[in-house]
């Protein structure tokens, strides 16, 4: 038995320097936490500002967070992806992927160079909302910023909150959760019959692709049903997509190829037969 939801896809332009289509099967997904940073000041007329206004204090707090990203880690999911792909890559890459203990720093540096892969190696920090005054010549009394964190497996909401407060180290900036956060989901296994069936089905419909586990960067409904199969909850959509198509999801001109429909039908029909 398994739970299968959307989340992963077949990335036609490869991953982590591998120029080959890779079917990415989500075995976990990142957690979610929103924090509100707020500060208050005296207000007044903008012709006589204090050394640091409430807006300036909140802006400085946001800048400190962005300047100190969470540490990079390969054990949050991407390390498993590279290990799984090791037999299929050229010797040079195989040597690196198989010895992450030695080449970990170099791998992290390469992955940190692009937003998509950087998000796979760390808990991310994304300021999304900032608010303060209502008029350009009036100093606001209160200012606030909302910062969104996507938690890599192994990081907790409580640990993120502690780290943010320690980094800011400013008693005049209040930090509170926007709402109850969601922890990263449990990591499903890849050495069980369920993953083997999924792997075999993908290869039967898309024989040209490599298959690898990974951690989903966003959120899916799978976390709601993971309790049914805590070791076999997967996230995968049988769609061939390059990076440009992936970035269009939930955005402008989101689309699928018409030829994708029969492939999707063939995949699910094959999966149903294989699990029986």
KOLMARPA-436343 format. One line per 3 residues: number of its first residue (from 1); for each residue y, x, z of N, C-alpha, C. Coordinates in steps of 0.05 Angstrom, whole numbers, padded with zeros to 5 digits, always signed. Last residue first. Layout:
NUM	Y X Z Y X Z Y X Z; ...
This chain:
276	-00087 -00036 -00155 -00107 -00056 -00149 -00134 -00042 -00143; -00053 +00002 -00172 -00055 -00002 -00143 -00076 -00022 -00136; -00055 +00000 -00228 -00065 +00024 -00214 -00068 +00020 -00184
273	-00032 -00049 -00243 -00061 -00044 -00248 -00071 -00021 -00231; +00020 -00039 -00226 +00005 -00061 -00214 -00025 -00057 -00218; +00033 +00003 -00260 +00033 +00007 -00231 +00016 -00015 -00217
270	+00032 -00022 -00311 +00013 +00000 -00305 +00011 +00004 -00275; +00075 -00057 -00304 +00049 -00068 -00310 +00027 -00047 -00303; +00117 -00021 -00296 +00109 -00039 -00274 +00081 -00051 -00279
267	+00117 +00006 -00347 +00113 +00020 -00322 +00103 +00002 -00300; +00126 -00035 -00384 +00101 -00020 -00386 +00096 -00005 -00359; +00178 -00050 -00368 +00156 -00069 -00366 +00129 -00054 -00367
264	+00206 -00003 -00380 +00206 -00013 -00353 +00182 -00032 -00349; +00199 -00001 -00436 +00189 +00021 -00419 +00187 +00012 -00390; +00225 -00047 -00453 +00196 -00046 -00456 +00184 -00023 -00439
261	+00280 -00031 -00436 +00266 -00054 -00426 +00236 -00053 -00429; +00301 +00012 -00464 +00291 +00017 -00437 +00274 -00007 -00426; +00323 -00002 -00511 +00296 +00008 -00512 +00284 +00013 -00485
258	+00375 -00013 -00496 +00357 -00036 -00501 +00328 -00027 -00502; +00400 +00026 -00442 +00391 +00024 -00470 +00373 +00000 -00474; +00449 -00002 -00398 +00422 +00009 -00403 +00416 +00007 -00433
255	+00512 +00009 -00365 +00495 -00002 -00385 +00468 +00011 -00384; +00580 +00006 -00347 +00553 +00009 -00337 +00534 -00004 -00357; +00636 +00008 -00357 +00616 +00009 -00379 +00588 +00016 -00370
252	+00654 +00034 -00294 +00663 +00024 -00321 +00641 +00028 -00341; +00602 +00026 -00244 +00629 +00034 -00253 +00635 +00022 -00280; +00551 +00023 -00227 +00571 +00009 -00210 +00599 +00016 -00219
249	+00539 +00082 -00264 +00528 +00060 -00247 +00549 +00050 -00228; +00559 +00126 -00289 +00570 +00100 -00297 +00559 +00077 -00280; +00529 +00168 -00271 +00556 +00165 -00260 +00569 +00139 -00268
246	+00484 +00162 -00303 +00482 +00158 -00274 +00509 +00153 -00262; +00504 +00176 -00352 +00495 +00149 -00348 +00493 +00142 -00318; +00515 +00231 -00343 +00536 +00212 -00350 +00528 +00183 -00346
243	+00464 +00252 -00333 +00483 +00251 -00311 +00506 +00232 -00318; +00416 +00206 -00365 +00429 +00232 -00361 +00450 +00229 -00339; +00356 +00169 -00356 +00385 +00170 -00354 +00395 +00199 -00351
240	+00305 +00125 -00363 +00314 +00151 -00373 +00344 +00152 -00373; +00274 +00091 -00310 +00296 +00091 -00330 +00303 +00120 -00338; +00243 +00064 -00267 +00233 +00077 -00290 +00252 +00077 -00314
237	+00266 +00079 -00203 +00270 +00061 -00226 +00261 +00075 -00251; +00249 +00086 -00135 +00246 +00096 -00163 +00250 +00074 -00183; +00231 +00102 -00073 +00254 +00091 -00087 +00254 +00103 -00116
234	+00182 +00084 -00023 +00193 +00101 -00044 +00215 +00086 -00059; +00145 +00091 +00033 +00167 +00076 +00023 +00182 +00093 +00002; +00101 +00108 +00067 +00098 +00104 +00038 +00120 +00085 +00028
231	+00105 +00110 +00120 +00098 +00135 +00107 +00096 +00133 +00077; +00118 +00057 +00134 +00136 +00079 +00142 +00130 +00106 +00128; +00114 +00001 +00111 +00099 +00025 +00103 +00116 +00050 +00109
228	+00146 -00033 +00141 +00121 -00043 +00130 +00102 -00020 +00122; +00193 -00007 +00151 +00175 -00011 +00174 +00148 -00021 +00165; +00223 -00010 +00105 +00208 +00015 +00110 +00188 +00011 +00133
225	+00257 -00050 +00092 +00228 -00056 +00091 +00211 -00032 +00098; +00307 -00029 +00096 +00302 -00054 +00110 +00272 -00060 +00112; +00307 +00014 +00062 +00308 +00019 +00090 +00302 -00006 +00107
222	+00309 -00010 +00011 +00283 +00000 +00021 +00284 +00005 +00051; +00358 -00022 -00009 +00346 -00042 +00009 +00319 -00032 +00021; +00396 +00040 -00004 +00380 +00020 -00018 +00370 +00000 +00002
219	+00451 +00085 -00011 +00435 +00067 +00006 +00420 +00047 -00012; +00453 +00152 -00038 +00465 +00127 -00030 +00446 +00111 -00012; +00418 +00194 -00047 +00444 +00200 -00035 +00458 +00175 -00025
216	+00351 +00203 -00032 +00370 +00187 -00045 +00397 +00190 -00031; +00315 +00262 -00037 +00329 +00245 -00018 +00351 +00230 -00033; +00254 +00268 -00075 +00281 +00276 -00068 +00292 +00256 -00048
213	+00196 +00292 -00111 +00208 +00276 -00090 +00237 +00285 -00085; +00182 +00293 -00181 +00189 +00307 -00157 +00201 +00288 -00137; +00152 +00305 -00244 +00156 +00286 -00222 +00162 +00302 -00197
210	+00171 +00315 -00312 +00161 +00326 -00287 +00167 +00305 -00265; +00153 +00280 -00373 +00170 +00286 -00350 +00155 +00300 -00328; +00122 +00263 -00416 +00138 +00287 -00420 +00153 +00296 -00395
207	+00097 +00215 -00405 +00081 +00239 -00403 +00098 +00265 -00405; +00109 +00161 -00380 +00129 +00181 -00389 +00115 +00209 -00387; +00063 +00134 -00367 +00083 +00120 -00384 +00103 +00140 -00395
204	+00034 +00170 -00337 +00020 +00155 -00358 +00040 +00141 -00377; +00071 +00189 -00299 +00061 +00207 -00320 +00047 +00193 -00343; +00075 +00143 -00267 +00099 +00154 -00281 +00090 +00172 -00305
201	+00023 +00141 -00247 +00033 +00119 -00264 +00058 +00129 -00280; +00018 +00187 -00216 +00001 +00183 -00239 +00011 +00162 -00258; +00057 +00176 -00176 +00060 +00199 -00194 +00043 +00195 -00219
198	+00035 +00131 -00153 +00061 +00129 -00165 +00065 +00152 -00185; -00013 +00153 -00133 -00014 +00131 -00152 +00013 +00128 -00167; +00008 +00191 -00097 -00008 +00199 -00119 -00010 +00178 -00141
195	+00033 +00158 -00060 +00050 +00175 -00077 +00034 +00185 -00101; -00014 +00134 -00040 +00007 +00117 -00051 +00025 +00134 -00070; -00045 +00174 -00018 -00055 +00160 -00042 -00033 +00145 -00055
192	-00003 +00230 +00002 -00021 +00207 +00007 -00028 +00194 -00020; +00035 +00269 +00002 +00007 +00278 +00000 -00013 +00255 +00005; +00085 +00255 +00013 +00079 +00259 -00016 +00050 +00267 -00020
189	+00113 +00207 +00059 +00096 +00229 +00052 +00092 +00231 +00021; +00183 +00193 +00075 +00155 +00185 +00068 +00139 +00209 +00058; +00226 +00200 +00128 +00217 +00213 +00104 +00188 +00205 +00098
186	+00269 +00146 +00151 +00246 +00164 +00154 +00237 +00176 +00128; +00340 +00149 +00135 +00314 +00135 +00136 +00292 +00155 +00141; +00396 +00164 +00176 +00379 +00170 +00153 +00352 +00158 +00156
183	+00426 +00108 +00210 +00414 +00134 +00210 +00400 +00139 +00183; +00487 +00076 +00204 +00458 +00075 +00196 +00448 +00103 +00195; +00535 +00055 +00254 +00525 +00070 +00231 +00496 +00065 +00226
180	+00577 +00001 +00269 +00552 +00014 +00276 +00541 +00029 +00251; +00643 +00019 +00248 +00622 -00001 +00254 +00597 +00015 +00262; +00678 +00061 +00256 +00687 +00037 +00242 +00669 +00014 +00248
177	+00680 +00098 +00316 +00665 +00088 +00293 +00678 +00063 +00282; +00739 +00138 +00330 +00721 +00116 +00337 +00705 +00108 +00312; +00785 +00181 +00357 +00763 +00179 +00337 +00744 +00157 +00347
174	+00854 +00197 +00362 +00831 +00181 +00372 +00810 +00179 +00349; +00892 +00250 +00375 +00879 +00237 +00353 +00854 +00223 +00364; +00909 +00276 +00419 +00927 +00256 +00408 +00916 +00242 +00383
171	+00874 +00317 +00430 +00873 +00293 +00447 +00890 +00270 +00437; +00839 +00352 +00385 +00866 +00342 +00388 +00865 +00316 +00405; +00794 +00373 +00358 +00804 +00385 +00383 +00833 +00377 +00388
168	+00767 +00371 +00310 +00795 +00362 +00312 +00808 +00374 +00336; +00716 +00390 +00322 +00731 +00403 +00301 +00761 +00396 +00304; +00699 +00354 +00362 +00702 +00383 +00369 +00719 +00397 +00348
165	+00697 +00306 +00334 +00716 +00309 +00357 +00720 +00338 +00364; +00657 +00320 +00297 +00684 +00313 +00288 +00704 +00316 +00310; +00613 +00328 +00330 +00623 +00350 +00313 +00652 +00344 +00304
162	+00604 +00277 +00351 +00610 +00300 +00369 +00623 +00323 +00353; +00592 +00248 +00304 +00616 +00241 +00321 +00624 +00264 +00339; +00545 +00274 +00289 +00568 +00275 +00271 +00594 +00269 +00287
159	+00512 +00260 +00331 +00518 +00289 +00327 +00542 +00291 +00309; +00508 +00205 +00325 +00520 +00216 +00350 +00528 +00245 +00346; +00483 +00201 +00275 +00510 +00191 +00279 +00523 +00203 +00303
156	+00447 +00262 +00259 +00449 +00235 +00271 +00478 +00227 +00273; +00408 +00298 +00212 +00434 +00295 +00226 +00435 +00266 +00236; +00359 +00290 +00189 +00361 +00311 +00209 +00387 +00311 +00224
153	+00381 +00273 +00125 +00360 +00271 +00145 +00360 +00295 +00163; +00453 +00271 +00122 +00428 +00283 +00112 +00406 +00278 +00133; +00496 +00217 +00118 +00481 +00235 +00136 +00455 +00245 +00123
150	+00559 +00212 +00097 +00532 +00206 +00088 +00514 +00227 +00101; +00619 +00186 +00122 +00599 +00207 +00124 +00572 +00197 +00114; +00686 +00171 +00111 +00659 +00163 +00107 +00641 +00187 +00107
147	+00743 +00157 +00147 +00727 +00178 +00135 +00698 +00169 +00134; +00807 +00130 +00149 +00778 +00124 +00151 +00763 +00146 +00135; +00865 +00139 +00189 +00849 +00146 +00165 +00820 +00139 +00170
144	+00930 +00117 +00211 +00901 +00118 +00213 +00888 +00127 +00187; +00987 +00110 +00253 +00975 +00118 +00227 +00945 +00121 +00232; +01044 +00080 +00284 +01015 +00085 +00282 +01007 +00093 +00254
141	+01098 +00080 +00275 +01088 +00085 +00302 +01059 +00094 +00300; +01130 +00111 +00219 +01111 +00092 +00230 +01103 +00100 +00258; +01198 +00117 +00206 +01175 +00132 +00217 +01155 +00112 +00228
138	+01228 +00095 +00148 +01221 +00088 +00175 +01196 +00104 +00183; +01238 +00099 +00094 +01257 +00111 +00112 +01253 +00104 +00142; +01198 +00072 +00066 +01200 +00101 +00063 +01220 +00114 +00081
135	+01154 +00028 +00102 +01179 +00033 +00089 +01185 +00063 +00088; +01107 +00027 +00129 +01112 +00004 +00110 +01138 +00008 +00094; +01058 +00079 +00147 +01084 +00064 +00147 +01085 +00042 +00127
132	+00993 +00080 +00142 +01013 +00086 +00162 +01037 +00069 +00159; +00927 +00101 +00121 +00948 +00081 +00123 +00968 +00089 +00145; +00873 +00116 +00080 +00893 +00126 +00098 +00917 +00107 +00098
129	+00805 +00121 +00063 +00828 +00103 +00067 +00847 +00117 +00086; +00768 +00163 +00055 +00770 +00141 +00036 +00794 +00123 +00039; +00742 +00227 +00061 +00764 +00209 +00069 +00768 +00188 +00047
126	+00679 +00246 +00068 +00695 +00235 +00047 +00717 +00217 +00059; +00630 +00293 +00076 +00654 +00283 +00089 +00672 +00272 +00067; +00557 +00295 +00080 +00583 +00297 +00066 +00605 +00283 +00081
123	+00507 +00337 +00100 +00521 +00313 +00107 +00550 +00315 +00096; +00477 +00374 +00045 +00492 +00372 +00070 +00500 +00343 +00075; +00451 +00375 -00003 +00445 +00397 +00016 +00461 +00394 +00042
120	+00467 +00336 -00038 +00438 +00337 -00031 +00432 +00358 -00010; +00519 +00344 -00050 +00513 +00322 -00032 +00484 +00322 -00023; +00514 +00385 -00087 +00525 +00391 -00060 +00518 +00369 -00040
117	+00497 +00357 -00131 +00477 +00374 -00117 +00488 +00382 -00090; +00546 +00330 -00143 +00520 +00316 -00141 +00500 +00332 -00125; +00588 +00369 -00145 +00587 +00347 -00124 +00560 +00334 -00121
114	+00568 +00438 -00150 +00573 +00412 -00163 +00571 +00390 -00143; +00559 +00482 -00118 +00579 +00484 -00138 +00585 +00458 -00153; +00516 +00479 -00084 +00542 +00471 -00073 +00564 +00470 -00094
111	+00475 +00504 -00111 +00475 +00474 -00109 +00502 +00464 -00100; +00488 +00558 -00105 +00487 +00547 -00131 +00489 +00516 -00130; +00485 +00562 -00049 +00510 +00569 -00062 +00510 +00556 -00090
108	+00431 +00550 -00040 +00452 +00533 -00029 +00478 +00537 -00043; +00407 +00594 -00065 +00402 +00567 -00075 +00424 +00548 -00065; +00426 +00636 -00032 +00433 +00636 -00061 +00429 +00608 -00072
105	+00402 +00623 +00016 +00431 +00624 +00014 +00440 +00623 -00015; +00346 +00624 +00003 +00359 +00600 +00012 +00389 +00601 +00008; +00312 +00665 -00009 +00333 +00659 -00028 +00349 +00634 -00021
102	+00276 +00666 +00035 +00290 +00690 +00026 +00314 +00684 +00009; +00258 +00615 +00041 +00266 +00629 +00065 +00282 +00655 +00059; +00241 +00602 -00009 +00266 +00591 +00000 +00276 +00605 +00025
99	+00203 +00619 -00049 +00211 +00635 -00027 +00239 +00627 -00017; +00195 +00586 -00091 +00172 +00590 -00074 +00179 +00606 -00049; +00242 +00589 -00120 +00235 +00564 -00107 +00213 +00568 -00086
96	+00240 +00644 -00138 +00261 +00635 -00120 +00253 +00610 -00105; +00194 +00644 -00170 +00197 +00663 -00149 +00217 +00654 -00128; +00208 +00605 -00207 +00185 +00601 -00189 +00186 +00619 -00165
93	+00249 +00629 -00235 +00255 +00606 -00218 +00233 +00601 -00198; +00216 +00668 -00261 +00239 +00676 -00245 +00247 +00654 -00225; +00176 +00638 -00289 +00169 +00656 -00267 +00193 +00663 -00249
90	+00196 +00569 -00300 +00190 +00596 -00308 +00187 +00615 -00284; +00163 +00512 -00268 +00186 +00527 -00277 +00179 +00555 -00285; +00121 +00485 -00245 +00128 +00477 -00273 +00152 +00494 -00284
87	+00111 +00498 -00192 +00091 +00505 -00212 +00100 +00501 -00241; +00160 +00476 -00167 +00155 +00505 -00170 +00134 +00511 -00191; +00170 +00424 -00154 +00175 +00432 -00182 +00166 +00461 -00187
84	+00162 +00422 -00100 +00145 +00406 -00117 +00147 +00414 -00146; +00204 +00455 -00082 +00176 +00463 -00078 +00157 +00448 -00097; +00248 +00424 -00096 +00244 +00449 -00109 +00215 +00459 -00106
81	+00240 +00379 -00062 +00242 +00376 -00091 +00236 +00402 -00105; +00241 +00403 -00012 +00216 +00391 -00021 +00216 +00387 -00051; +00295 +00417 -00011 +00275 +00438 -00009 +00248 +00428 -00019
78	+00321 +00368 -00009 +00322 +00383 -00034 +00302 +00406 -00034; +00313 +00350 +00044 +00300 +00336 +00021 +00299 +00353 -00004; +00334 +00380 +00084 +00340 +00352 +00084 +00329 +00336 +00060
75	+00327 +00434 +00083 +00305 +00418 +00095 +00312 +00389 +00097; +00369 +00463 +00065 +00350 +00455 +00045 +00328 +00437 +00056; +00437 +00454 +00083 +00409 +00456 +00092 +00391 +00449 +00068
72	+00504 +00473 +00100 +00484 +00467 +00080 +00456 +00471 +00091; +00544 +00443 +00152 +00528 +00465 +00141 +00509 +00456 +00120; +00601 +00403 +00133 +00577 +00407 +00148 +00560 +00429 +00136
69	+00666 +00434 +00120 +00643 +00416 +00113 +00619 +00422 +00131; +00724 +00441 +00135 +00701 +00450 +00150 +00677 +00432 +00144; +00764 +00418 +00107 +00763 +00447 +00106 +00738 +00458 +00120
66	+00760 +00365 +00121 +00753 +00373 +00093 +00750 +00403 +00091; +00779 +00367 +00174 +00751 +00359 +00168 +00743 +00368 +00140; +00832 +00383 +00167 +00814 +00400 +00182 +00785 +00393 +00176
63	+00852 +00339 +00138 +00851 +00365 +00125 +00832 +00384 +00140; +00851 +00300 +00178 +00834 +00297 +00154 +00831 +00324 +00140; +00890 +00322 +00213 +00862 +00318 +00222 +00843 +00316 +00198
60	+00935 +00319 +00181 +00925 +00346 +00189 +00896 +00344 +00199; +00940 +00264 +00178 +00935 +00279 +00154 +00924 +00307 +00160; +00952 +00253 +00231 +00927 +00242 +00220 +00920 +00258 +00194
57	+01001 +00279 +00235 +00979 +00286 +00253 +00952 +00277 +00242; +01033 +00253 +00197 +01027 +00282 +00194 +01003 +00290 +00211; +01035 +00202 +00219 +01023 +00206 +00193 +01015 +00235 +00189
54	+01063 +00214 +00266 +01035 +00203 +00268 +01021 +00206 +00241; +01096 +00278 +00256 +01095 +00249 +00258 +01066 +00239 +00261; +01121 +00333 +00285 +01096 +00323 +00274 +01095 +00292 +00278
51	+01174 +00341 +00301 +01160 +00362 +00287 +01134 +00353 +00273; +01207 +00277 +00284 +01196 +00297 +00303 +01182 +00319 +00288; +01264 +00262 +00242 +01235 +00262 +00248 +01228 +00282 +00269
48	+01313 +00230 +00227 +01310 +00247 +00251 +01281 +00249 +00259; +01310 +00199 +00183 +01330 +00220 +00182 +01328 +00239 +00206; +01274 +00158 +00192 +01264 +00182 +00179 +01284 +00205 +00178
45	+01278 +00128 +00257 +01289 +00131 +00230 +01280 +00158 +00218; +01217 +00107 +00291 +01245 +00113 +00289 +01254 +00116 +00260; +01159 +00130 +00328 +01172 +00114 +00307 +01202 +00122 +00306
42	+01128 +00157 +00364 +01151 +00141 +00374 +01163 +00124 +00353; +01058 +00150 +00348 +01082 +00165 +00353 +01104 +00147 +00362; +00986 +00155 +00346 +01011 +00140 +00350 +01034 +00158 +00356
39	+00928 +00158 +00305 +00947 +00171 +00322 +00972 +00153 +00324; +00858 +00159 +00286 +00884 +00146 +00290 +00902 +00162 +00309; +00802 +00155 +00246 +00820 +00174 +00260 +00847 +00161 +00263
36	+00741 +00124 +00243 +00770 +00119 +00241 +00784 +00140 +00258; +00682 +00134 +00206 +00698 +00139 +00229 +00727 +00135 +00223; +00620 +00109 +00184 +00649 +00110 +00179 +00663 +00115 +00206
33	+00558 +00131 +00160 +00575 +00128 +00183 +00604 +00129 +00175; +00491 +00132 +00140 +00518 +00123 +00133 +00534 +00119 +00159; +00437 +00173 +00113 +00449 +00154 +00131 +00478 +00149 +00124
30	+00398 +00180 +00053 +00418 +00189 +00072 +00428 +00166 +00089; +00328 +00167 +00047 +00356 +00163 +00038 +00375 +00171 +00060; +00265 +00187 +00018 +00283 +00182 +00041 +00310 +00176 +00030
27	+00241 +00194 -00028 +00223 +00191 -00006 +00239 +00187 +00020; +00252 +00176 -00095 +00264 +00178 -00068 +00244 +00174 -00046; +00234 +00214 -00148 +00224 +00192 -00131 +00236 +00196 -00103
24	+00255 +00231 -00210 +00261 +00235 -00182 +00253 +00210 -00166; +00229 +00261 -00263 +00228 +00235 -00250 +00232 +00239 -00220; +00264 +00301 -00307 +00251 +00300 -00281 +00252 +00272 -00270
21	+00266 +00338 -00368 +00268 +00312 -00354 +00251 +00311 -00328; +00294 +00402 -00362 +00271 +00387 -00369 +00274 +00360 -00355; +00319 +00452 -00343 +00327 +00437 -00367 +00303 +00422 -00378
18	+00338 +00463 -00279 +00314 +00459 -00295 +00322 +00441 -00319; +00382 +00466 -00246 +00378 +00487 -00266 +00354 +00484 -00283; +00376 +00419 -00214 +00375 +00446 -00202 +00369 +00468 -00222
15	+00347 +00377 -00265 +00359 +00381 -00239 +00357 +00411 -00231; +00353 +00343 -00329 +00341 +00360 -00309 +00357 +00362 -00283; +00370 +00305 -00364 +00381 +00332 -00367 +00374 +00350 -00344
12	+00344 +00258 -00349 +00336 +00270 -00374 +00348 +00298 -00378; +00317 +00235 -00294 +00341 +00249 -00302 +00334 +00267 -00326; +00294 +00175 -00278 +00285 +00198 -00294 +00310 +00212 -00305
9	+00310 +00158 -00209 +00309 +00153 -00238 +00297 +00177 -00252; +00314 +00124 -00145 +00310 +00147 -00162 +00310 +00139 -00192; +00328 +00067 -00136 +00341 +00090 -00123 +00338 +00115 -00139
6	+00289 +00008 -00120 +00305 +00025 -00138 +00316 +00048 -00122; +00226 +00010 -00084 +00252 -00001 -00090 +00266 +00017 -00111; +00165 -00003 -00057 +00178 +00011 -00079 +00204 -00004 -00085
3	+00118 +00010 -00007 +00143 -00004 -00013 +00157 +00011 -00035; +00046 +00006 -00012 +00071 +00021 -00012 +00094 +00001 -00014; -00024 +00017 +00000 +00000 +00000 +00000 +00025 +00017 +00000
